[in-house]
Amino acid sequence: MTYRSELLQKRKWYISHEILCAETDEQANGEPLTVWENLILIQAASPEEAYEKANQHGRDSENEIRVNGKKGHFTFCGLKDLMLVYNDLEDGAELEWYEMELTRAQAKELTKQKEQLHAFNPTDLGE
């Protein structure tokens, strides 16, 4: 059995990167949209099942909303990625990663101070 097939047999969680566009009903073609990349946890027995479930979740996320006070809607644009979660889901588990080649200074620029982290400044959704 190959390493890949062993992973797929043992691991049953995926992270779906869903792309949703928020647009008003009167938005002009070519006008910039607010685009969200949502990371969704998917449980599936295979990559194919995960793909189908992720796409269904994205379609189910389409709904009517208000964009800057105007009537609008979320449109599911598709999947940016679908990642297998390699670790067991537990405290400290690595869920996904990005590999880059940067200088130490460039790597430092990727980091933020505590006050700048999203957990300490959640987005105001106007609710």
Secondary structure, DSSP 8 states (H G I E B T S, - for coil): --HHHHHHHH--EEEEEEEEEEEETT--TTS--EEEEEEEEEE-SSHHHHHHHHHHHHHHT--EEEETTEEEEEEEEEEEEEEE--S-SSTT-----------HHHHHHT---GGGSGGGS------
